[in-house]
Amino acid sequence: MEALYLLVPLSIAVVFAAIWLFFRMSDDGQFDDLVSPGWRILEDDDKPSLAPVNESAVSLKKDT
């Protein structure tokens, strides 16, 4: 019975801490966009990159 004097206030404090943390994250915008990250994984990256070509590496491949 004496354990309840400790466990009940402790559990109430944990619940209030979880609620406070949830509202703090929602105010910071954590849950604003839940759809885009999932779609970003499924998009193909087949487009060639626009990185500059190293010309010295290309000329070495032609010589050999």
PDB file of N, H, CA, C and O in Angstrom:
ATOM      1  N   MET A   1       0.821  -1.193   0.000  1.00  0.00           N
ATOM      2  CA  MET A   1       0.000   0.000   0.000  1.00  0.00           C
ATOM      3  C   MET A   1       0.866   1.258   0.000  1.00  0.00           C
ATOM      4  O   MET A   1       0.512   2.268  -0.609  1.00  0.00           O
ATOM      5  N   GLU A   2       2.020   1.185   0.698  1.00  0.00           N
ATOM      6  H   GLU A   2       2.308   0.365   1.192  1.00  0.00           H
ATOM      7  CA  GLU A   2       2.881   2.365   0.758  1.00  0.00           C
ATOM      8  C   GLU A   2       3.493   2.679  -0.611  1.00  0.00           C
ATOM      9  O   GLU A   2       3.849   3.826  -0.881  1.00  0.00           O
ATOM     10  N   ALA A   3       3.614   1.679  -1.465  1.00  0.00           N
ATOM     11  H   ALA A   3       3.325   0.747  -1.246  1.00  0.00           H
ATOM     12  CA  ALA A   3       4.185   1.902  -2.789  1.00  0.00           C
ATOM     13  C   ALA A   3       3.277   2.782  -3.643  1.00  0.00           C
ATOM     14  O   ALA A   3       3.756   3.495  -4.525  1.00  0.00           O
ATOM     15  N   LEU A   4       1.981   2.738  -3.388  1.00  0.00           N
ATOM     16  H   LEU A   4       1.592   2.159  -2.672  1.00  0.00           H
ATOM     17  CA  LEU A   4       1.053   3.566  -4.146  1.00  0.00           C
ATOM     18  C   LEU A   4       1.271   5.047  -3.887  1.00  0.00           C
ATOM     19  O   LEU A   4       1.021   5.869  -4.769  1.00  0.00           O
ATOM     20  N   TYR A   5       1.733   5.405  -2.686  1.00  0.00           N
ATOM     21  H   TYR A   5       1.936   4.738  -1.970  1.00  0.00           H
ATOM     22  CA  TYR A   5       2.005   6.810  -2.383  1.00  0.00           C
ATOM     23  C   TYR A   5       3.129   7.366  -3.250  1.00  0.00           C
ATOM     24  O   TYR A   5       3.212   8.574  -3.471  1.00  0.00           O
ATOM     25  N   LEU A   6       3.968   6.501  -3.726  1.00  0.00           N
ATOM     26  H   LEU A   6       3.900   5.519  -3.546  1.00  0.00           H
ATOM     27  CA  LEU A   6       5.045   6.906  -4.626  1.00  0.00           C
ATOM     28  C   LEU A   6       4.664   6.733  -6.089  1.00  0.00           C
ATOM     29  O   LEU A   6       4.962   7.598  -6.912  1.00  0.00           O
ATOM     30  N   LEU A   7       4.006   5.621  -6.424  1.00  0.00           N
ATOM     31  H   LEU A   7       3.764   4.918  -5.755  1.00  0.00           H
ATOM     32  CA  LEU A   7       3.747   5.299  -7.825  1.00  0.00           C
ATOM     33  C   LEU A   7       2.660   6.168  -8.449  1.00  0.00           C
ATOM     34  O   LEU A   7       2.771   6.521  -9.623  1.00  0.00           O
ATOM     35  N   VAL A   8       1.629   6.520  -7.716  1.00  0.00           N
ATOM     36  H   VAL A   8       1.539   6.234  -6.762  1.00  0.00           H
ATOM     37  CA  VAL A   8       0.543   7.330  -8.289  1.00  0.00           C
ATOM     38  C   VAL A   8       1.036   8.730  -8.644  1.00  0.00           C
ATOM     39  O   VAL A   8       0.805   9.161  -9.774  1.00  0.00           O
ATOM     40  N   PRO A   9       1.696   9.464  -7.758  1.00  0.00           N
ATOM     41  CA  PRO A   9       2.205  10.781  -8.180  1.00  0.00           C
ATOM     42  C   PRO A   9       3.267  10.684  -9.276  1.00  0.00           C
ATOM     43  O   PRO A   9       3.350  11.550 -10.147  1.00  0.00           O
ATOM     44  N   LEU A  10       4.074   9.631  -9.228  1.00  0.00           N
ATOM     45  H   LEU A  10       4.008   8.927  -8.521  1.00  0.00           H
ATOM     46  CA  LEU A  10       5.087   9.458 -10.260  1.00  0.00           C
ATOM     47  C   LEU A  10       4.457   9.203 -11.625  1.00  0.00           C
ATOM     48  O   LEU A  10       4.918   9.745 -12.630  1.00  0.00           O
ATOM     49  N   SER A  11       3.417   8.392 -11.671  1.00  0.00           N
ATOM     50  H   SER A  11       3.042   7.952 -10.856  1.00  0.00           H
ATOM     51  CA  SER A  11       2.753   8.126 -12.947  1.00  0.00           C
ATOM     52  C   SER A  11       2.020   9.361 -13.460  1.00  0.00           C
ATOM     53  O   SER A  11       1.982   9.598 -14.668  1.00  0.00           O
ATOM     54  N   ILE A  12       1.442  10.142 -12.567  1.00  0.00           N
ATOM     55  H   ILE A  12       1.473   9.950 -11.586  1.00  0.00           H
ATOM     56  CA  ILE A  12       0.786  11.389 -12.983  1.00  0.00           C
ATOM     57  C   ILE A  12       1.825  12.356 -13.549  1.00  0.00           C
ATOM     58  O   ILE A  12       1.558  13.031 -14.544  1.00  0.00           O
ATOM     59  N   ALA A  13       2.990  12.433 -12.938  1.00  0.00           N
ATOM     60  H   ALA A  13       3.207  11.885 -12.130  1.00  0.00           H
ATOM     61  CA  ALA A  13       4.049  13.302 -13.434  1.00  0.00           C
ATOM     62  C   ALA A  13       4.545  12.849 -14.804  1.00  0.00           C
ATOM     63  O   ALA A  13       4.833  13.684 -15.662  1.00  0.00           O
ATOM     64  N   VAL A  14       4.648  11.553 -15.019  1.00  0.00           N
ATOM     65  H   VAL A  14       4.414  10.875 -14.322  1.00  0.00           H
ATOM     66  CA  VAL A  14       5.084  11.030 -16.320  1.00  0.00           C
ATOM     67  C   VAL A  14       4.047  11.354 -17.394  1.00  0.00           C
ATOM     68  O   VAL A  14       4.415  11.721 -18.510  1.00  0.00           O
ATOM     69  N   VAL A  15       2.775  11.227 -17.079  1.00  0.00           N
ATOM     70  H   VAL A  15       2.476  10.929 -16.173  1.00  0.00           H
ATOM     71  CA  VAL A  15       1.716  11.538 -18.050  1.00  0.00           C
ATOM     72  C   VAL A  15       1.751  13.013 -18.406  1.00  0.00           C
ATOM     73  O   VAL A  15       1.659  13.358 -19.584  1.00  0.00           O
ATOM     74  N   PHE A  16       1.882  13.899 -17.414  1.00  0.00           N
ATOM     75  H   PHE A  16       1.956  13.618 -16.457  1.00  0.00           H
ATOM     76  CA  PHE A  16       1.945  15.329 -17.710  1.00  0.00           C
ATOM     77  C   PHE A  16       3.205  15.686 -18.500  1.00  0.00           C
ATOM     78  O   PHE A  16       3.166  16.572 -19.353  1.00  0.00           O
ATOM     79  N   ALA A  17       4.310  15.013 -18.226  1.00  0.00           N
ATOM     80  H   ALA A  17       4.342  14.293 -17.533  1.00  0.00           H
ATOM     81  CA  ALA A  17       5.534  15.260 -18.994  1.00  0.00           C
ATOM     82  C   ALA A  17       5.361  14.820 -20.446  1.00  0.00           C
ATOM     83  O   ALA A  17       5.846  15.500 -21.351  1.00  0.00           O
ATOM     84  N   ALA A  18       4.688  13.709 -20.687  1.00  0.00           N
ATOM     85  H   ALA A  18       4.294  13.157 -19.953  1.00  0.00           H
ATOM     86  CA  ALA A  18       4.450  13.241 -22.058  1.00  0.00           C
ATOM     87  C   ALA A  18       3.517  14.193 -22.800  1.00  0.00           C
ATOM     88  O   ALA A  18       3.733  14.485 -23.976  1.00  0.00           O
ATOM     89  N   ILE A  19       2.490  14.674 -22.120  1.00  0.00           N
ATOM     90  H   ILE A  19       2.315  14.437 -21.164  1.00  0.00           H
ATOM     91  CA  ILE A  19       1.562  15.629 -22.756  1.00  0.00           C
ATOM     92  C   ILE A  19       2.286  16.926 -23.074  1.00  0.00           C
ATOM     93  O   ILE A  19       2.103  17.490 -24.153  1.00  0.00           O
ATOM     94  N   TRP A  20       3.114  17.411 -22.139  1.00  0.00           N
ATOM     95  H   TRP A  20       3.263  16.953 -21.263  1.00  0.00           H
ATOM     96  CA  TRP A  20       3.870  18.648 -22.375  1.00  0.00           C
ATOM     97  C   TRP A  20       4.830  18.482 -23.551  1.00  0.00           C
ATOM     98  O   TRP A  20       4.960  19.380 -24.383  1.00  0.00           O
ATOM     99  N   LEU A  21       5.500  17.335 -23.617  1.00  0.00           N
ATOM    100  H   LEU A  21       5.395  16.606 -22.941  1.00  0.00           H
ATOM    101  CA  LEU A  21       6.434  17.071 -24.710  1.00  0.00           C
ATOM    102  C   LEU A  21       5.717  17.006 -26.053  1.00  0.00           C
ATOM    103  O   LEU A  21       6.222  17.518 -27.051  1.00  0.00           O
ATOM    104  N   PHE A  22       4.546  16.381 -26.083  1.00  0.00           N
ATOM    105  H   PHE A  22       4.135  15.965 -25.272  1.00  0.00           H
ATOM    106  CA  PHE A  22       3.780  16.304 -27.323  1.00  0.00           C
ATOM    107  C   PHE A  22       3.376  17.686 -27.808  1.00  0.00           C
ATOM    108  O   PHE A  22       3.538  17.998 -28.988  1.00  0.00           O
ATOM    109  N   PHE A  23       2.851  18.521 -26.917  1.00  0.00           N
ATOM    110  H   PHE A  23       2.719  18.268 -25.958  1.00  0.00           H
ATOM    111  CA  PHE A  23       2.424  19.855 -27.327  1.00  0.00           C
ATOM    112  C   PHE A  23       3.612  20.734 -27.710  1.00  0.00           C
ATOM    113  O   PHE A  23       3.495  21.580 -28.596  1.00  0.00           O
ATOM    114  N   ARG A  24       4.728  20.546 -27.063  1.00  0.00           N
ATOM    115  H   ARG A  24       4.823  19.858 -26.343  1.00  0.00           H
ATOM    116  CA  ARG A  24       5.920  21.307 -27.437  1.00  0.00           C
ATOM    117  C   ARG A  24       6.396  20.923 -28.841  1.00  0.00           C
ATOM    118  O   ARG A  24       6.758  21.800 -29.626  1.00  0.00           O
ATOM    119  N   MET A  25       6.401  19.631 -29.166  1.00  0.00           N
ATOM    120  H   MET A  25       6.106  18.919 -28.528  1.00  0.00           H
ATOM    121  CA  MET A  25       6.807  19.192 -30.507  1.00  0.00           C
ATOM    122  C   MET A  25       5.814  19.657 -31.564  1.00  0.00           C
ATOM    123  O   MET A  25       6.213  20.021 -32.670  1.00  0.00           O
ATOM    124  N   SER A  26       4.537  19.649 -31.237  1.00  0.00           N
ATOM    125  H   SER A  26       4.213  19.353 -30.339  1.00  0.00           H
ATOM    126  CA  SER A  26       3.558  20.086 -32.233  1.00  0.00           C
ATOM    127  C   SER A  26       3.640  21.592 -32.458  1.00  0.00           C
ATOM    128  O   SER A  26       3.366  22.056 -33.565  1.00  0.00           O
ATOM    129  N   ASP A  27       4.009  22.364 -31.446  1.00  0.00           N
ATOM    130  H   ASP A  27       4.233  21.987 -30.547  1.00  0.00           H
ATOM    131  CA  ASP A  27       4.197  23.796 -31.638  1.00  0.00           C
ATOM    132  C   ASP A  27       5.436  24.100 -32.470  1.00  0.00           C
ATOM    133  O   ASP A  27       5.471  25.102 -33.184  1.00  0.00           O
ATOM    134  N   ASP A  28       6.448  23.250 -32.385  1.00  0.00           N
ATOM    135  H   ASP A  28       6.419  22.436 -31.805  1.00  0.00           H
ATOM    136  CA  ASP A  28       7.673  23.455 -33.158  1.00  0.00           C
ATOM    137  C   ASP A  28       7.542  22.995 -34.608  1.00  0.00           C
ATOM    138  O   ASP A  28       8.469  23.186 -35.396  1.00  0.00           O
ATOM    139  N   GLY A  29       6.412  22.394 -34.975  1.00  0.00           N
ATOM    140  H   GLY A  29       5.659  22.238 -34.336  1.00  0.00           H
ATOM    141  CA  GLY A  29       6.197  21.977 -36.356  1.00  0.00           C
ATOM    142  C   GLY A  29       6.646  20.568 -36.650  1.00  0.00           C
ATOM    143  O   GLY A  29       6.829  20.224 -37.818  1.00  0.00           O
ATOM    144  N   GLN A  30       6.829  19.751 -35.661  1.00  0.00           N
ATOM    145  H   GLN A  30       6.681  20.030 -34.713  1.00  0.00           H
ATOM    146  CA  GLN A  30       7.298  18.384 -35.864  1.00  0.00           C
ATOM    147  C   GLN A  30       6.308  17.554 -36.669  1.00  0.00           C
ATOM    148  O   GLN A  30       6.720  16.675 -37.427  1.00  0.00           O
ATOM    149  N   PHE A  31       5.020  17.813 -36.523  1.00  0.00           N
ATOM    150  H   PHE A  31       4.686  18.527 -35.907  1.00  0.00           H
ATOM    151  CA  PHE A  31       3.999  16.986 -37.159  1.00  0.00           C
ATOM    152  C   PHE A  31       3.310  17.703 -38.312  1.00  0.00           C
ATOM    153  O   PHE A  31       2.197  17.327 -38.678  1.00  0.00           O
ATOM    154  N   ASP A  32       3.934  18.724 -38.900  1.00  0.00           N
ATOM    155  H   ASP A  32       4.839  19.029 -38.603  1.00  0.00           H
ATOM    156  CA  ASP A  32       3.295  19.491 -39.962  1.00  0.00           C
ATOM    157  C   ASP A  32       3.168  18.698 -41.254  1.00  0.00           C
ATOM    158  O   ASP A  32       2.115  18.731 -41.892  1.00  0.00           O
ATOM    159  N   ASP A  33       4.206  17.995 -41.651  1.00  0.00           N
ATOM    160  H   ASP A  33       5.061  17.969 -41.133  1.00  0.00           H
ATOM    161  CA  ASP A  33       4.188  17.283 -42.929  1.00  0.00           C
ATOM    162  C   ASP A  33       4.543  15.822 -42.690  1.00  0.00           C
ATOM    163  O   ASP A  33       5.717  15.478 -42.548  1.00  0.00           O
ATOM    164  N   LEU A  34       3.538  14.973 -42.646  1.00  0.00           N
ATOM    165  H   LEU A  34       2.585  15.252 -42.761  1.00  0.00           H
ATOM    166  CA  LEU A  34       3.765  13.550 -42.404  1.00  0.00           C
ATOM    167  C   LEU A  34       3.749  12.724 -43.682  1.00  0.00           C
ATOM    168  O   LEU A  34       4.074  11.537 -43.649  1.00  0.00           O
ATOM    169  N   VAL A  35       3.375  13.334 -44.818  1.00  0.00           N
ATOM    170  H   VAL A  35       3.111  14.298 -44.845  1.00  0.00           H
ATOM    171  CA  VAL A  35       3.207  12.587 -46.064  1.00  0.00           C
ATOM    172  C   VAL A  35       4.461  12.660 -46.948  1.00  0.00           C
ATOM    173  O   VAL A  35       4.856  11.652 -47.536  1.00  0.00           O
ATOM    174  N   SER A  36       5.079  13.817 -47.047  1.00  0.00           N
ATOM    175  H   SER A  36       4.758  14.636 -46.570  1.00  0.00           H
ATOM    176  CA  SER A  36       6.195  14.006 -47.986  1.00  0.00           C
ATOM    177  C   SER A  36       7.390  13.094 -47.738  1.00  0.00           C
ATOM    178  O   SER A  36       7.943  12.579 -48.709  1.00  0.00           O
ATOM    179  N   PRO A  37       7.822  12.861 -46.507  1.00  0.00           N
ATOM    180  CA  PRO A  37       8.981  11.968 -46.341  1.00  0.00           C
ATOM    181  C   PRO A  37       8.733  10.558 -46.875  1.00  0.00           C
ATOM    182  O   PRO A  37       9.653   9.929 -47.397  1.00  0.00           O
ATOM    183  N   GLY A  38       7.527  10.063 -46.756  1.00  0.00           N
ATOM    184  H   GLY A  38       6.779  10.575 -46.332  1.00  0.00           H
ATOM    185  CA  GLY A  38       7.227   8.736 -47.295  1.00  0.00           C
ATOM    186  C   GLY A  38       7.248   8.713 -48.806  1.00  0.00           C
ATOM    187  O   GLY A  38       7.726   7.748 -49.403  1.00  0.00           O
ATOM    188  N   TRP A  39       6.735   9.768 -49.441  1.00  0.00           N
ATOM    189  H   TRP A  39       6.347  10.552 -48.956  1.00  0.00           H
ATOM    190  CA  TRP A  39       6.745   9.827 -50.909  1.00  0.00           C
ATOM    191  C   TRP A  39       8.148  10.073 -51.445  1.00  0.00           C
ATOM    192  O   TRP A  39       8.486   9.613 -52.536  1.00  0.00           O
ATOM    193  N   ARG A  40       8.965  10.794 -50.688  1.00  0.00           N
ATOM    194  H   ARG A  40       8.691  11.168 -49.802  1.00  0.00           H
ATOM    195  CA  ARG A  40      10.326  11.103 -51.141  1.00  0.00           C
ATOM    196  C   ARG A  40      11.150   9.833 -51.288  1.00  0.00           C
ATOM    197  O   ARG A  40      12.038   9.769 -52.139  1.00  0.00           O
ATOM    198  N   ILE A  41      10.871   8.821 -50.474  1.00  0.00           N
ATOM    199  H   ILE A  41      10.150   8.872 -49.783  1.00  0.00           H
ATOM    200  CA  ILE A  41      11.591   7.550 -50.577  1.00  0.00           C
ATOM    201  C   ILE A  41      11.233   6.834 -51.876  1.00  0.00           C
ATOM    202  O   ILE A  41      12.085   6.185 -52.483  1.00  0.00           O
ATOM    203  N   LEU A  42       9.982   6.950 -52.302  1.00  0.00           N
ATOM    204  H   LEU A  42       9.290   7.477 -51.809  1.00  0.00           H
ATOM    205  CA  LEU A  42       9.525   6.211 -53.466  1.00  0.00           C
ATOM    206  C   LEU A  42       9.874   6.874 -54.793  1.00  0.00           C
ATOM    207  O   LEU A  42       9.798   6.225 -55.837  1.00  0.00           O
ATOM    208  N   GLU A  43      10.255   8.146 -54.781  1.00  0.00           N
ATOM    209  H   GLU A  43      10.318   8.673 -53.933  1.00  0.00           H
ATOM    210  CA  GLU A  43      10.582   8.838 -56.026  1.00  0.00           C
ATOM    211  C   GLU A  43      11.879   8.296 -56.601  1.00  0.00           C
ATOM    212  O   GLU A  43      12.811   7.974 -55.863  1.00  0.00           O
ATOM    213  N   ASP A  44      11.932   8.196 -57.926  1.00  0.00           N
ATOM    214  H   ASP A  44      11.175   8.457 -58.525  1.00  0.00           H
ATOM    215  CA  ASP A  44      13.130   7.723 -58.609  1.00  0.00           C
ATOM    216  C   ASP A  44      14.127   8.860 -58.764  1.00  0.00           C
ATOM    217  O   ASP A  44      13.745  10.015 -58.951  1.00  0.00           O
ATOM    218  N   ASP A  45      15.383   8.527 -58.688  1.00  0.00           N
ATOM    219  H   ASP A  45      15.693   7.588 -58.536  1.00  0.00           H
ATOM    220  CA  ASP A  45      16.456   9.486 -58.916  1.00  0.00           C
ATOM    221  C   ASP A  45      17.181   9.131 -60.205  1.00  0.00           C
ATOM    222  O   ASP A  45      18.408   9.035 -60.221  1.00  0.00           O
ATOM    223  N   ASP A  46      16.427   8.934 -61.295  1.00  0.00           N
ATOM    224  H   ASP A  46      15.430   9.012 -61.282  1.00  0.00           H
ATOM    225  CA  ASP A  46      17.010   8.528 -62.564  1.00  0.00           C
ATOM    226  C   ASP A  46      17.578   9.700 -63.350  1.00  0.00           C
ATOM    227  O   ASP A  46      18.254   9.491 -64.356  1.00  0.00           O
ATOM    228  N   LYS A  47      17.321  10.916 -62.918  1.00  0.00           N
ATOM    229  H   LYS A  47      16.771  11.086 -62.100  1.00  0.00           H
ATOM    230  CA  LYS A  47      17.813  12.077 -63.647  1.00  0.00           C
ATOM    231  C   LYS A  47      19.330  12.170 -63.469  1.00  0.00           C
ATOM    232  O   LYS A  47      19.835  11.957 -62.367  1.00  0.00           O
ATOM    233  N   PRO A  48      20.059  12.488 -64.542  1.00  0.00           N
ATOM    234  CA  PRO A  48      21.512  12.633 -64.392  1.00  0.00           C
ATOM    235  C   PRO A  48      21.827  13.872 -63.559  1.00  0.00           C
ATOM    236  O   PRO A  48      21.116  14.875 -63.615  1.00  0.00           O
ATOM    237  N   SER A  49      22.880  13.783 -62.804  1.00  0.00           N
ATOM    238  H   SER A  49      23.458  12.968 -62.758  1.00  0.00           H
ATOM    239  CA  SER A  49      23.261  14.923 -61.983  1.00  0.00           C
ATOM    240  C   SER A  49      23.936  15.970 -62.856  1.00  0.00           C
ATOM    241  O   SER A  49      24.473  15.657 -63.919  1.00  0.00           O
ATOM    242  N   LEU A  50      23.902  17.192 -62.405  1.00  0.00           N
ATOM    243  H   LEU A  50      23.465  17.446 -61.542  1.00  0.00           H
ATOM    244  CA  LEU A  50      24.498  18.290 -63.147  1.00  0.00           C
ATOM    245  C   LEU A  50      25.888  18.615 -62.616  1.00  0.00           C
ATOM    246  O   LEU A  50      26.340  19.757 -62.704  1.00  0.00           O
ATOM    247  N   ALA A  51      26.557  17.621 -62.071  1.00  0.00           N
ATOM    248  H   ALA A  51      26.190  16.694 -62.000  1.00  0.00           H
ATOM    249  CA  ALA A  51      27.901  17.829 -61.531  1.00  0.00           C
ATOM    250  C   ALA A  51      28.876  18.034 -62.682  1.00  0.00           C
ATOM    251  O   ALA A  51      28.741  17.393 -63.725  1.00  0.00           O
ATOM    252  N   PRO A  52      29.850  18.912 -62.510  1.00  0.00           N
ATOM    253  CA  PRO A  52      30.830  19.144 -63.586  1.00  0.00           C
ATOM    254  C   PRO A  52      31.673  17.892 -63.820  1.00  0.00           C
ATOM    255  O   PRO A  52      32.018  17.159 -62.893  1.00  0.00           O
ATOM    256  N   VAL A  53      31.984  17.684 -65.070  1.00  0.00           N
ATOM    257  H   VAL A  53      31.704  18.279 -65.823  1.00  0.00           H
ATOM    258  CA  VAL A  53      32.765  16.509 -65.466  1.00  0.00           C
ATOM    259  C   VAL A  53      34.240  16.839 -65.325  1.00  0.00           C
ATOM    260  O   VAL A  53      34.683  17.918 -65.720  1.00  0.00           O
ATOM    261  N   ASN A  54      34.991  15.920 -64.767  1.00  0.00           N
ATOM    262  H   ASN A  54      34.632  15.044 -64.446  1.00  0.00           H
ATOM    263  CA  ASN A  54      36.429  16.089 -64.629  1.00  0.00           C
ATOM    264  C   ASN A  54      37.071  15.756 -65.976  1.00  0.00           C
ATOM    265  O   ASN A  54      37.136  14.590 -66.365  1.00  0.00           O
ATOM    266  N   GLU A  55      37.544  16.783 -66.686  1.00  0.00           N
ATOM    267  H   GLU A  55      37.490  17.730 -66.370  1.00  0.00           H
ATOM    268  CA  GLU A  55      38.042  16.589 -68.049  1.00  0.00           C
ATOM    269  C   GLU A  55      39.335  15.782 -68.081  1.00  0.00           C
ATOM    270  O   GLU A  55      39.577  15.055 -69.044  1.00  0.00           O
ATOM    271  N   SER A  56      40.162  15.893 -67.061  1.00  0.00           N
ATOM    272  H   SER A  56      39.966  16.485 -66.279  1.00  0.00           H
ATOM    273  CA  SER A  56      41.417  15.145 -67.079  1.00  0.00           C
ATOM    274  C   SER A  56      41.144  13.641 -66.950  1.00  0.00           C
ATOM    275  O   SER A  56      41.868  12.835 -67.534  1.00  0.00           O
ATOM    276  N   ALA A  57      40.145  13.268 -66.217  1.00  0.00           N
ATOM    277  H   ALA A  57      39.557  13.923 -65.742  1.00  0.00           H
ATOM    278  CA  ALA A  57      39.807  11.857 -66.094  1.00  0.00           C
ATOM    279  C   ALA A  57      39.257  11.321 -67.403  1.00  0.00           C
ATOM    280  O   ALA A  57      39.501  10.166 -67.751  1.00  0.00           O
ATOM    281  N   VAL A  58      38.515  12.149 -68.135  1.00  0.00           N
ATOM    282  H   VAL A  58      38.316  13.087 -67.852  1.00  0.00           H
ATOM    283  CA  VAL A  58      37.954  11.726 -69.414  1.00  0.00           C
ATOM    284  C   VAL A  58      39.092  11.565 -70.448  1.00  0.00           C
ATOM    285  O   VAL A  58      39.082  10.615 -71.231  1.00  0.00           O
ATOM    286  N   SER A  59      40.057  12.481 -70.450  1.00  0.00           N
ATOM    287  H   SER A  59      40.065  13.252 -69.814  1.00  0.00           H
ATOM    288  CA  SER A  59      41.139  12.391 -71.428  1.00  0.00           C
ATOM    289  C   SER A  59      42.050  11.183 -71.119  1.00  0.00           C
ATOM    290  O   SER A  59      42.617  10.592 -72.038  1.00  0.00           O
ATOM    291  N   LEU A  60      42.190  10.820 -69.852  1.00  0.00           N
ATOM    292  H   LEU A  60      41.729  11.300 -69.105  1.00  0.00           H
ATOM    293  CA  LEU A  60      42.997   9.653 -69.529  1.00  0.00           C
ATOM    294  C   LEU A  60      42.328   8.373 -70.011  1.00  0.00           C
ATOM    295  O   LEU A  60      43.015   7.435 -70.417  1.00  0.00           O
ATOM    296  N   LYS A  61      41.037   8.322 -69.975  1.00  0.00           N
ATOM    297  H   LYS A  61      40.479   9.084 -69.646  1.00  0.00           H
ATOM    298  CA  LYS A  61      40.330   7.124 -70.422  1.00  0.00           C
ATOM    299  C   LYS A  61      40.447   7.007 -71.951  1.00  0.00           C
ATOM    300  O   LYS A  61      40.498   5.892 -72.471  1.00  0.00           O
ATOM    301  N   LYS A  62      40.490   8.108 -72.665  1.00  0.00           N
ATOM    302  H   LYS A  62      40.449   9.013 -72.242  1.00  0.00           H
ATOM    303  CA  LYS A  62      40.593   8.052 -74.118  1.00  0.00           C
ATOM    304  C   LYS A  62      41.992   7.597 -74.556  1.00  0.00           C
ATOM    305  O   LYS A  62      42.132   6.924 -75.577  1.00  0.00           O
ATOM    306  N   ASP A  63      43.024   7.963 -73.789  1.00  0.00           N
ATOM    307  H   ASP A  63      42.910   8.510 -72.960  1.00  0.00           H
ATOM    308  CA  ASP A  63      44.403   7.650 -74.165  1.00  0.00           C
ATOM    309  C   ASP A  63      44.704   6.155 -73.977  1.00  0.00           C
ATOM    310  O   ASP A  63      45.528   5.603 -74.705  1.00  0.00           O
ATOM    311  N   THR A  64      44.075   5.523 -73.053  1.00  0.00           N
ATOM    312  H   THR A  64      43.405   5.972 -72.462  1.00  0.00           H
ATOM    313  CA  THR A  64      44.410   4.122 -72.786  1.00  0.00           C
ATOM    314  C   THR A  64      43.572   3.180 -73.563  1.00  0.00           C
ATOM    315  O   THR A  64      43.737   1.966 -73.445  1.00  0.00           O
TER     316      THR A  64
END
